[in-house]
Amino acid sequence: MPLRLVFMGTPDFAVPTLVELAGAGHPIVAVFSRPPRPAGRGLAPQPSAVARQAERLHLPVLTPTTLRGDDAAAVMRAHGAEAAVVVAYGLILPKPILEAFPLGAFNVHASLLPRWRGAAPIHRAVMAGDRQTGVTIMKMAEGLDTGPIVAQRRVAIAPDATAGDLHDELARFGATLMSIALGALERGSLQMTLQGEAGVTYAHKIDKSETRVDWTKHWQEVHNHCRGLSPFPGAWCELSGAGRIKILRTTKGIGAGPPGHVLDDRLTIACGSGAVRLVALQRAGRQPMPADEFLRGTPVAPSSVFA
């Protein structure tokens, strides 16, 4: 029989899983999401992507600021859910909350655990130059992404793929894999494997201080940095006359020169070793655009410097 579920999620990444589970016929008795945040020119509070989707599905939405407190677990148990599904929710689930669900709480995590536990697994995998990543379904425990593994799917990372490219792919695979896992949970056939300690790495939240491009590094490091931060928060640099530039896509370039110097009329930029060619970029306050379109509006002569 379908499972009574509580769904907990906030950003776009979680939406495919919510849609998948609702379509599979699981009664979703409550959707928890982060509270509305100021957005847009007027900075009016805007509901999260998950909250908007839940409203379209006519599901009840709750947006608590915390799940800690003596009455939080009692409130959660009152929903009568058998299990919880958690996808990029953004709040820590204390032990009493995890214990509120008889069958447990299950999480979609965008990495091949135990590699890249933590807040930014997609960004960190690309920034590190990993050739593959994946999605993991995990039964949640108290530690940071330490629970037993239910299922995994591996995904190759193409040489020029961005974090944004992987985000959409992993969101789809996570939704499918969670649906399969809950089917096994319904039948009583779900199997789990404890995580080992070998290969543990942590995907710390991206800090603004690490987003500026360092052209003195090897071209591969610069390339991985730019694509790993694309489209958000975005790797950036400055160009005289154009201000701050966010770099959205790069590829391997041909040539050499002083780091940051433009080598040709195709926006090939010298690095500490080798070069990268800018493929897509964005000026502050403008829309993203391909490099050739950028050059039509902002001529950049060879020997110009990106700093």
C-alpha positions as a printed Julia matrix, in Angstrom:
307×3 Matrix{Float64}:
  0.0    0.0     0.0
  1.17   3.59   -0.58
  3.04   5.17    2.29
  1.84   8.2     4.24
  4.68  10.68    3.85
  5.95  13.98    5.11
  8.03  15.73    2.45
 10.77  18.18    3.43
 12.58  20.26    0.82
 13.21  23.81   -0.35
 14.98  24.53   -3.68
 14.41  23.52   -7.31
 16.52  20.39   -6.78
 13.79  18.92   -4.55
 10.84  19.59   -6.86
 11.18  16.53   -9.16
 11.11  14.2    -6.16
  7.97  15.85   -4.77
  6.24  15.56   -8.15
  7.36  11.94   -8.59
  6.07  10.83   -5.19
  2.76  12.63   -5.55
  2.31  11.06   -8.99
  3.08   7.61   -7.56
  0.06   7.92   -5.29
  1.76   8.3    -1.93
 -0.4   10.43    0.38
  1.76  13.43    1.28
  0.22  14.67    4.5
  2.46  17.72    4.91
  5.21  19.55    3.02
  7.86  21.32    5.09
  9.94  24.03    3.45
 12.05  27.01    4.47
 10.14  30.25    5.11
  9.63  32.74    2.27
 12.68  34.91    1.55
 12.94  38.42    0.06
 13.55  38.29   -3.7
 13.17  40.4    -6.81
 13.42  44.15   -7.21
 10.87  44.85   -4.49
 12.41  42.29   -2.13
  8.97  40.95   -1.37
  8.96  37.58    0.47
  8.78  34.74   -2.06
  7.87  31.12   -1.25
 10.42  28.43   -2.04
 10.29  26.35   -5.22
  8.99  23.39   -3.21
  6.3   25.48   -1.51
  5.08  26.75   -4.89
  4.93  23.22   -6.29
  3.16  21.92   -3.2
  0.5   24.6    -3.57
 -0.01  23.58   -7.21
 -0.52  20.01   -5.97
 -2.93  21.25   -3.25
 -0.71  19.96   -0.46
 -0.47  21.62    2.97
  2.75  23.63    3.42
  4.47  24.4     6.72
  7.47  26.74    7.0
  8.89  26.57   10.55
 12.13  28.4    11.3
 13.38  25.5    13.43
 12.54  21.9    14.24
 14.06  22.07   17.69
 11.96  22.46   20.82
  9.97  20.22   23.11
  6.81  20.26   21.02
  8.34  19.93   17.53
  8.46  16.13   17.55
  4.9   15.9    18.9
  3.67  18.17   16.11
  5.49  16.0    13.58
  4.02  12.76   14.97
  0.55  14.29   14.8
  0.7   14.09   10.99
  0.58  10.3    11.25
  3.22   9.83    8.56
  4.99   6.49    8.24
  8.13   7.99    6.69
  9.71  11.26    5.69
 11.42  12.16    2.43
 14.03  14.9     2.75
 15.64  16.66   -0.24
 17.81  19.75    0.31
 15.55  20.98    3.1
 18.07  23.3     4.73
 17.28  22.64    8.39
 18.94  20.08   10.64
 16.61  17.29   11.74
 17.22  16.56   15.45
 17.01  12.99   16.74
 13.44  13.41   18.09
 12.26  14.44   14.62
 13.99  11.5    12.95
 12.38   9.19   15.48
  8.91  10.59   14.76
  8.6    8.4    11.65
  8.11   4.66   12.27
  9.85   3.65    9.03
 12.47   6.39    9.12
 13.46   9.49    7.16
 15.06   9.08    3.73
 17.24  11.62    1.98
 18.26  12.32   -1.62
 21.91  13.41   -1.57
 23.68  14.62   -4.72
 26.92  12.64   -4.44
 28.25   9.13   -4.17
 28.45   8.96   -0.39
 30.67   8.9     1.59
 32.38  11.28   -0.87
 31.14  14.86   -0.56
 29.05  14.78    2.56
 27.65  18.2     3.35
 26.07  21.28    1.84
 27.56  21.7    -1.64
 28.27  18.26   -3.13
 27.62  19.18   -6.78
 29.81  22.29   -6.72
 32.65  20.52   -4.92
 32.68  17.51   -7.22
 33.07  19.71  -10.3
 35.56  22.07   -8.64
 37.69  19.07   -7.66
 37.75  17.8   -11.23
 35.91  14.56  -10.41
 35.1   12.5   -13.47
 31.99  11.01  -11.96
 29.46  11.75   -9.28
 25.97  10.49   -8.64
 23.0   10.46   -6.35
 22.5    8.53   -3.12
 19.35   7.55   -1.26
 20.21   7.34    2.43
 18.29   6.57    5.59
 19.0    9.56    7.78
 20.92   9.38   11.06
 22.12  12.05   13.47
 25.52  12.61   11.84
 26.19  14.71    8.74
 25.13  12.45    5.84
 26.36   9.38    7.71
 23.27   7.16    7.48
 23.12   3.79    5.73
 22.93   3.77    1.95
 19.77   2.49    0.31
 20.64   3.04   -3.36
 23.08   4.91   -5.61
 23.3    5.87   -9.26
 26.55   6.96  -10.9
 26.73   9.81  -13.4
 29.71  10.76  -15.56
 30.87  14.39  -15.41
 31.68  15.65  -18.91
 34.91  17.67  -19.25
 33.08  20.99  -19.73
 29.93  20.24  -17.68
 28.89  22.86  -15.14
 27.38  22.41  -11.7
 24.1   23.61  -13.19
 24.16  20.87  -15.84
 24.68  18.2   -13.19
 22.1   19.74  -10.85
 19.23  19.11  -13.26
 20.39  15.61  -14.17
 20.9   14.51  -10.57
 17.56  15.99   -9.51
 15.79  13.76  -12.05
 17.74  10.64  -11.11
 17.2   11.31   -7.41
 13.45  11.48   -7.9
 13.37   8.16   -9.75
 15.67   6.44   -7.27
 13.64   7.63   -4.28
 10.44   6.32   -5.84
 12.06   2.92   -6.34
 13.38   2.91   -2.77
  9.96   3.7    -1.31
  8.46   0.91   -3.38
 10.89  -1.5    -1.76
 10.08   0.0     1.65
  6.36  -0.65    1.04
  7.09  -4.29    0.2
  9.38  -4.77    3.18
 12.3   -5.6     0.9
 14.44  -2.48    1.34
 18.11  -3.27    1.9
 20.69  -0.89    3.36
 24.47  -0.8     3.52
 26.43   0.99    6.23
 28.8    3.68    5.01
 32.49   3.05    5.44
 35.0    5.66    6.54
 37.27   5.19    3.53
 36.9    7.97    0.98
 35.03  10.4     3.22
 35.24  14.01    2.0
 33.21  17.07    2.98
 31.46  19.48    0.64
 31.6   22.66    2.67
 29.26  25.5     1.79
 30.67  27.83   -0.87
 32.08  31.01    0.65
 32.09  34.29   -1.26
 35.81  34.63   -0.58
 36.59  31.67   -2.84
 34.6   32.73   -5.9
 37.13  35.1    -7.52
 39.13  33.58  -10.37
 42.85  33.1    -9.74
 44.45  33.22  -13.17
 47.85  32.18  -11.79
 46.6   28.61  -11.36
 46.87  25.81  -13.93
 44.27  26.1   -16.68
 42.49  22.93  -15.51
 42.05  24.34  -12.0
 40.71  27.61  -13.41
 38.35  25.7   -15.7
 37.06  23.48  -12.88
 36.64  26.5   -10.63
 34.54  28.4   -13.17
 32.29  25.51  -14.18
 31.94  24.29  -10.59
 30.49  27.64   -9.53
 28.21  28.05  -12.55
 25.56  29.34  -12.63
 25.47  30.2    -8.93
 27.16  31.8    -7.08
 29.39  32.27  -10.12
 33.15  32.61  -10.51
 34.06  36.21  -11.26
 36.85  38.54  -12.26
 37.2   42.15  -13.4
 37.87  43.66  -16.81
 38.82  47.29  -17.21
 35.93  49.21  -18.78
 33.45  46.38  -18.18
 33.55  45.98  -14.42
 32.83  42.68  -12.76
 32.38  39.69  -15.06
 30.79  36.4   -14.03
 32.21  33.48  -16.0
 29.59  30.82  -16.74
 31.25  28.43  -19.2
 34.84  27.76  -20.23
 36.8   25.21  -22.19
 40.45  24.46  -22.78
 42.23  27.21  -24.7
 45.38  27.22  -26.8
 48.28  29.52  -26.02
 50.34  30.9   -23.18
 51.15  34.27  -21.68
 51.07  36.27  -18.47
 48.16  35.09  -16.26
 44.91  36.92  -16.97
 46.05  38.31  -20.35
 43.76  37.95  -23.37
 45.57  35.94  -26.09
 43.27  36.3   -29.1
 39.94  37.62  -30.39
 38.0   34.63  -28.99
 38.49  35.43  -25.31
 41.24  32.92  -24.68
 42.8   33.85  -21.35
 46.26  32.84  -20.2
 46.58  31.0   -16.9
 49.6   30.15  -14.77
 50.01  27.15  -17.05
 48.05  26.86  -20.3
 44.9   28.82  -21.07
 41.11  28.7   -20.96
 38.66  30.07  -23.49
 35.56  31.82  -22.18
 32.4   30.38  -23.73
 29.63  32.17  -21.8
 29.75  35.07  -19.37
 27.67  37.77  -17.73
 28.26  41.42  -16.92
 26.85  42.8   -13.69
 23.18  43.67  -14.16
 23.02  42.01  -17.59
 21.76  38.71  -18.93
 24.08  35.74  -19.5
 25.4   35.6   -23.05
 27.73  33.63  -25.33
 31.26  35.0   -25.67
 30.77  36.13  -29.28
 27.7   38.15  -28.31
 29.6   39.68  -25.39
 32.4   40.73  -27.75
 29.97  42.48  -30.11
 28.91  44.77  -27.27
 32.22  44.91  -25.41
 35.27  44.72  -27.69
 38.22  43.14  -25.9
 41.59  43.55  -27.58
 44.35  40.97  -27.25
 46.7   41.92  -24.38
 43.73  43.17  -22.3
 43.84  41.83  -18.76
 41.23  39.99  -16.74
 42.06  40.54  -13.08
